[in-house]
Structure formats: structure tokens, C-alpha cells
Amino acid sequence: MNNRMIVYILGKIFLTEAALLALPLLVALVYGESPLPFLLPMAVLAVLGGLMNVKKPRSMSLFARDGLAVVAMAWIAMSAFGALPFCISGDIPHFVDAFFETVSGFTTTGASILTEVESLTRSGLFWRSFTHWVGGMGVLVFVMAILPMSDGHGMHLLRAEVPGPTVGKLVSRMSDSAKILYGIYLVMTVIEILLLLLGGMPLFDACIHAFGSAGTGGFSCRNLSVGAYQNPYFDVVIGIFMLLFGVNFNLYYFLLIRRFRDVFRSEELRAYVLIVAASVAAITANIAHLYSSVGESLRHAFFQVSSIITTTGYATVDFNQWPTFSKAILVTLMFVGACAGSTGGGIKVARIVILGKTSLGDMRKMLHPNAVATVRFEGKALGDRQIRSVHLFLTVYLALFVFSCLLLSLEHMDLITTFTAVASCMNNIGPGLEIVGPMGNFSSFSYASKLLLSFDMLAGRLELFPMLLLLAPSIWKRKLPALRNK
């Protein structure tokens, strides 16, 4: 491994996080709160980052395993330092709780240990939600967008961090691709803030909910989430933007360069829209008797489907009280997730489509053993390596999910709470059912369980392998020929 290069990149990330803390520091000054919770971590990060970047590495090469390792270490380190403002301010006194909350923020999960959100300082609330916005598109993608980094190793970082089965460049230079992605991301966030302001939402609240929608994270500044406003306009605007941020961002770039045909021919986008429409229709019919009109039922069904499939986690009602059929649909959507290349979590619609096609192809071969079955996705034939990678992901995903459920069951919680707690964390959703439902939280779990769920959140956000390979002793060996492929 190129340890010197890894240290150099981590130094850049520490400097970036120090700069990011300037925004909540400004909020603290505006609201007359103490700046120390942000000044102290900023100083530590700036010193560490500066020392780690004093000397440029002789070799700038970064191999696949280096990319996986640096991404995993970067997210853990950013979460650890990002937890310090909560501890110093007293918003979240215990470090494990603060670490859980910060991991939940950066991974855009939205799971919380807080029982009284509105008691936090304004700067604490801002930093808590701003981590969603930074983590939504990716910490290292953000670093590549603002700092000069060699394109030779940028692709390994992008592949390790961006969610989805395939990752490619939008333009020839990796740094330019990162800038395009974050440019689109920023413009969409600003548009949502403006629309919420037009509806009468205060600027602070509009920023908080736009950060949560953009990063598909779901942290709110209200105890009752979006439902606290009782405003259909906010429900519709936030619901639509959650769906928009769940779309592959490459498609927005195609719209900008007028490649409309590529957008409308996207199989994943069509499947995503179909799943949303079918789920909304089914839940609306199932909960119609609970509300005064079909329109109200449709609004709540649309919002919750948008929130869960994009793994955002906002709520307008307590869907824990809905009929079992509707809750079953929402739990299913937790696993499906949003599109590849979006800010959403879950298995991803692209993988679901590929798994469906390969299953149908295998069944046809059972009937016609000599037939040649080619799996095509987005107009291209998939190779055996791509199909194996999808199957490998699902196998590892299920193994980690089952293992986490078994460990969490030692807490002696009920089965639904245990199952949905792991599902919500691994799929970066936030709320589950029962104790961890939309009006509940994760405060009742032990510190050991919170650390386990923090690992699950990081593993889910980073597509499993960076976090799992970080635990493998072989990855730290200096010579590993099988993985040293550029």
C-alpha cells in the first residue's frame, strides 16, 4: 500500500472538514451561541491536516485497495471529529452517542438517539443536517471537486464511495466530473430552499430540510419531522425533491447537454418511477379509510413512499400506525432503495433490475439448456464479471444483515424493532418500526449496539466492501498482486 499517499489524502480531508466547520461556526455567531464547540475541532483538524500535507508523496500512485482503505478511514475519521462539537457544546454529552449521530448524518441515514431535537443549539442543528449535504454526494467527491487531485487515482476513490453497481466519468477529467456533480447538487438544493421559502417556511428550517432532502438523510429541526408544519405545500415540495435526489445524477448531466434520448431510455429510471407509482397507489387504497379524503391519503402515501425509497426518512404521519400491508410495502422499499449514482441508499434499483433479468434468463436456460441468454441493461450487454459483482454484493449484504440482526437481538428487543433497526441503518433510511419508528429513536440501545449500527450505516453508505476490507489483515500487506490493478 502507498501509506504516504493515504496519509496525504487524509490530510486534505481533515483540512476540508476544518473548512466545513466554518459554516456552523458562523451560525453560532449569528444566534449568539458559543463558537468554541467548532473552533476547537477546527484548530485540531487544521493542524493535523497541515502536518500530514507538509511533504508531497514521491509516488502519487493509488491502487484499488488503497482507494478502498482511504475511503473507509476518511469516513470514520470525519465522523469521529465531526462528533466533537456535539460533545463540547453539551448537545450530546456522550461520545458514542455523538459518534452515532454524526455517522448517521454523514451517511445520510437519519437515525437518531435524540429524544428532544428542538432542545439542541441552532448551530448544533445546522451542523447535524449539514453533514447530510456533505455526505450525500460523497466526502471524497467533494474533496476532488474543490482541491486539485491527480485523476490517475481519483477513479479508485470514486468507485469506492459513489453508490451503485457501476461508476464512470462524465467528462475526461475526474476532478471535472466531481465539479459537475456537486454543481448540479448545489443548484437543486438552492432551488428547493427557495421553493420552501415561497411557501412560508423560515430560512433556517428551509436550509435544514433542503439539506436533508438533498442528501436523502432526513434530519429535521422539529420533533415531529415535516409533519410538524401540517402544510400540504411543504409535503409536496419536499416529496418531489426527495424523488429527484433519488435519481442517478448522470441523467441530470445528460439533460444539461441535451441528450434527452439517453434520459428517457434509462431502464433504471423507468423501473424507479414504476415502483414509486405502484407503491403510492397500493398504499393510498390501503389507508384511505384512515383519512378524511382520498387526496389526503394520496399525499401521505406519496410522501412516505418518496421518503422511504430514497432512504431519506422524513415523516408527515406516524406510519407505524398504518395497516400491515402498507408497512410491508415500506419495509420492502427500504431494501430496494434509490437509483445508482444518486444520494440514496439501499440495494439500488439498478441491481434489482439486473437481478430480475438474470433470474429470468436462468429460468429460460432451464427450459432451453442450449439457448444463449444475454443480459442487457441500459442498452448494453452485461459481462459475467458485472453480473457476478451484483450477486456478490447481494450475498455479502445478506450475510452482514443476518449477522447484525443476530448480534442486535442480544439487546432483547422485539423482532420487528431488531429487524427494522438493522434494515434502516444498513440501507441508510433512519426510521424503522416499533421502538425505532418515525416517532421513536435509537436511544434505548446500548453503546455496543450503537457502534454496531454505526458500522452498518458506514458499510451501507460505502457499498459494504471498503468497511469490510478494512478489517481484513491481507489488505495491509505491502504486496498484494491480485489487488494492485490500476
N, C-alpha and C positions, 0 to 999 in steps of 0.2 A: 504493500500500500504506500501511496505517496503521502506520508504523515505530515510533511511540511506543508503540502498544498492544502490538506484538510484543515490544518490549523489556520492557514492564511484565509481560507473561505469562511471559517467560523469567526475569525476576527472581523471580517466585513459584515457578517450578520450581527455581531454584537454592536458594531458602530451604527448599523441600520436601526436596531431596536432602541439604542440610545436616542437617535433622532426621532423615532416614532413617539417616544415618551414625552416629547416636547408638546404635542397636542393636548394630552390630558393635563399637563402642567399648566398650559395656557387656560384651560377650562377651570382649573383650581384657582388661578389668579382672578379670573373673571367673577367667580362666585365667592371670592373671599375665603377660600379654604387654604390649608397649609400646603405649600409646594414641596415639602420635604419627602413625602412618600414617592415622588417622582424624581426629585433632584438626586437623591442618594443612589438609586439604581442607575440613573443616567451616568453619574460620575464613575461608578464601578464598571459599567459596560464600556464607557469611553476609554478608560484606562486599559482594561483588558484588550479591547479591540485594537487600540493603538499599539500596544506591545506585541500583539500577535501579527500585526501588519507592518512592523518596523522593517523587516527584511523580506523582500520578494523571493519566493522559492526559485531555485535554479531550474528545476523541471516543473513546467506548468501542466504536465500530462495528468489526466484524471481518468481512471478506468471505471468500468461498470460497478465493481464492488466498492470503489471509493465513493462514487456517486450515491450509492445506497447508504453507506455508512454516514457520510456527511449530512445527508438529508435527515436521517433519524436523529443524529446527535444535535443538529441545529434545532429541530422542533422541541426536543427535550430541554435543551438549554434555554431557548426562548421562553418556554413555558415556566421554567424554574425562576428565571429572572423577572418574568412578567408577573409572577405571583407576589413579588416583594412589595409593590405599592399597596396591595390589599392588607398585607401583614403589618406594614409600618403605619398605615393610617388607622388600623383597628377595624376596618370594614369586615375583614375576615381574619381573625387573630391567629388561627392555627395554620401552619404552613401547608399541611397535606390538603386541608380544605381549600386553601387559596390556590394550590397547585392544581387540584381537580377543576376548580372554576376556570382557571386560566387555560388549561388543556382543553376544556370544553369550549372556551372562546376561540382559541387559535384553530382548533379542528372543526369549528363551526357546528359543534354538536348542540349546544344549548341546554345540556343537562346541568342542573344547579343544586347546590347544597343550601342555598339561601331560603329561609322561611319568610323573610320580610325584605323584599327587594327595595322597596321605596325608602328604607331607612339608610341606605348607602349614601355616601357623599356623591355630589354631582360629578366630580372628577372620576371617582371610582366607577360610577355607572357608565361614564363615557369610555374609559379605558376598557372596561369589561366588554362593551359592544364593539369598540374599535378593533379589538382582537379578531372579531368575526370578519371584518372587512379586509384586514391584512391576510388572515389565513385562508379566506375564501378562494382567491386565485392562486395562492401559494406564497410562502415566505421567500423561497429562493427565486421564484419567478419575479417577485417584487425586487429582490436584490439585483437580479440580472437586468431589470428594466431601468434601474437608476444608477448602477455602478458599472464601469467597464469590466467585462469578464470575457476571457477567451472563449470563442464559440466552439473550440475543439473539445472542451469538457462540459459546456453548457447543456448539451443534449442529454448527457447522463443524469444531470440534476433534474432536468425537466421530466424525463421518463420516470424517475423515482418519485416525483412529487405530484405531477398532474394526474388527477383521477381518470381512469378509463383504460380499456384494453390496448389502445394504440395512441401514440403521440407523434406528431410531426411538426415540422416548421411551417409557418405561414409564409415567411419570406426566407431568403437565403441565409441571413444572419440571425442567429439565435437571440441575440440581445434585442434586435429589432422586432422579432416575434413577441418577446416579452413586453415590449413597449406598446405594441398594438393591442395585446390582450388587456393590459392594465388601462390603456386609453379608453377602450370600449367599456370596460368595467366602471371606470370613473364617471364617464358621461351618463351611463344608465343610472348610476347611484344618484347623481345630481338631479336628473330628471325626476326620479322618484321623490326626492326631498322636496322639490318644487311643487309637485302634484299634491303631496301631503300638506304642504303649507297653504296651498289654494283651498284645501278642504277645512282649514282652520286649526290644524294641529300645530302646537308650539314648535319653534325651531329645534330646541333641544330634543324633544320627543321625536320629531321628524327625522333627525340625524340618527338617533338610536335605532329606530325601526327600519330606516333605509339601510343602515349597516347590517342589521340582522337579516333583511331580505336579500341584499346583495351577496352576502357570504353564506346565505341559506343556513344561518345559525340559530336565530330565534330568541336571543336575549332581549328582554323588554325592560323598560323602566317602570312598569306597572305590575303589581302583584297578579292582576287578572289578565295579563298579556294584552293583546289587541282588543279583547272583549271588554276591557275596562272603559273604552270610549263609546261603546254602543252606537257606532256610526257606520252605516252601510257603505258609505263612500270610502272610508278607510279600509274596510274589509275588501272591497272590490279592487282598489288600487294596490294594496299590499298583496292580495291574492294573485293578481295578474303579474306583478313583478316577481313574485316567488317563482311562478312558472317560467317567466322569461329568463331568470337567472339559472334555471334548471336545464336550459338548452345549451348544446355544445357551442362554445364561443367562436369556433371556426366558422360557423354558419353566419354569425353577425359580420365577420370579416368578408365573407362571400357577398353578403348584401351590400356592403360598402363598395366593393369593386364590381358590383352589378352582375355577379354570377348567380342570378336568380334561379336558373335551372338546377344548379347543384343543391340549392337550399330545398326546393320543392321535391327533389328526387331523393332526399335523405330518408332512408328506411327507418333509422332510429328516431328521427323527428316524427314521422308518421305514427310509429308504434307508441311513442310518448304521448302524443295527442289522443290517440285511440284509447289508451289505458286511462288517461285522465277523464275523458268524456264518459267512458263506460262506468268508471267508479263513481263519478258525480251522479250519473243517472240512477245507479243502483242504490246509493246511499240516500238520495233525495226521496225515492219511493219508500225506502225503509223507515225514514224518520219523519215523514210527512205528518203523521198523527201527533208528533210531539210539539209542533209549532202552529202558529195561527194561520199561516198561509203557505202555499206551495213555494212562493217566491222566497220567503224566509228560510224554508228548508233547503232550497236550492243554493241560497247564499252561504249558509253554514256548511253545506256539503262541499261546495266549490272551494271554500277557504280551507277546510281541513284536508281535503284531498291535495290541494296545491301545497299546503304546509308539510304534509307527510311524505308525498312522493319526492319532493325536492329536499327532503330531510331538514326543513327549516325548524319546525317545532312551535311556531306561533299557534295560538288558540283563540277562538272567539266564544266558544262554549266548552263545557266540560264533556268531551266526547266519551269519557269513561262511563257516562250515564246512558249512552246510546244503546240500541239493541245489539245483540251479539253479532248479527250478520254484518252490521256496519263496522263494528270494531274489528271483525275478522278481515274485512277489506282493508282497513287502515293498517293492520299489522302486516298484511301481505305487501302493501305498498312500502312499508319500512324496508323490506328486503329488496324490492325492485329498485328503488332509488331513482335518481335523475339520469340525464344523459352523460355519456363520457365527455370529458373536456369542459364540464360545467363546474359550478361551485358546489354542487350537491354531492351527497354520499350514496351509500347503498351499493348493491352489486352492479348496478348500471343497466339501463335499458339495452345498450348495445350487446352486453353479454347475454342478457335474457333472450334477445332475438337470435344471436348466434347459437346458443344452447338449444333453442327450439328448432332451428334449422338442422343442426347436426343430429338431433334426436329423430326428426322426421326422415333424414337421409339414412340413418342407421336402420330404421324400421323398413324402409323401402328395400335396403340391401338384404334384409332377412327374407323378403318375398322374392327378390330378384338378385341372387347372390353374385351373378356375373355383371351386374349393372355398375357403371362408374358414376358415383354420386359426387358432384362438385358443389360445395357450399359457397354461395355467393353472398356478399354483404356490401352494401353501398355500391353495387355495380361491379365489384371486384371479386375474383375467386380467392378464397382463403386457403392458405397453405396449411399443411399438417402442423407446422410449428405454431401458427397463430391459434389453431383450434385447440392444440394441446395446452397452450398457455391459459386459455379460458377454462378448460377443465381443471387444470392445476390450481388456478385461483379459487374455483368453487370448492375443490377438495380441501385445500388449506383453510379456506373461510369456514367451512362446516366443522372442521376439526377444532379450530380455535374457538368457534362459537360453543360447541359442546363442552370443551374443556373449561371455558369461562363460566358456563352455566353450572357445571359441577362444583367448581370452586365457590361460586357465589351462593350456591344452595346451602353451604355451611353456615350462612347467616340465619337460616331457619325462617326465611321469608316465605310467603306463599308462592306457588309455582308460577302464576301469571306475572307477579311482580319480578321474580327472578328472571324469567324468560324475556320479558319485555325490557327489563333494565339492560341486559346484555345486548339485546337487539337494538335498542335505541342508542347505546354507546358505540357499538361496532359499526352501525350504519350512520352514525353522526346525526341523529334525529333530535334527541333531547327528551321529550316526554314519552312515557310508556303507558302502562295501565296499572290500575290499583294504587299502590303506595307511591309509585313514580308516575302517576297520571298527570294530565295537563294542569291540575290544581295541586299536585303534590310536589315532592322533591326527593333528592338523594341523601338528605341529611341523616337519615336513620341508619345508613350503612357504616360499618367500622372503617377505620383508616386503611386497613389491609385491603378491604373490598374497594375502597375509593381508588387506591393505587392500581388495583387490577383493572377497574373500569377505565382509569386514565390510560393504561396501556392499550386497552381495547379501542378507545377513542383515537389514539395515535395510530394504531395499526389499521383501523378502518379508514382514516383520512389518507394514509400513505400507501394504500393498496396492499397492506399486510407485510410484504416482503422486506422493506427497509427495516422495520422494527424487529421482525423475526430473525433476519440475518445478522442483526446487531448482536444477538445473543449467541450466535454460532462461533465457537473458537476458531474455526478454519478461516473465517473472513479476516482475522487479524494477522494471519501468516503473511510474511513478506512476499512469498512466491505462491501464486495460486493460478496456474496456467489456464485453467478452464474459464476463469472469470476475467482474465486480463485481455478482454477484447474491446477495442475501441468502437 
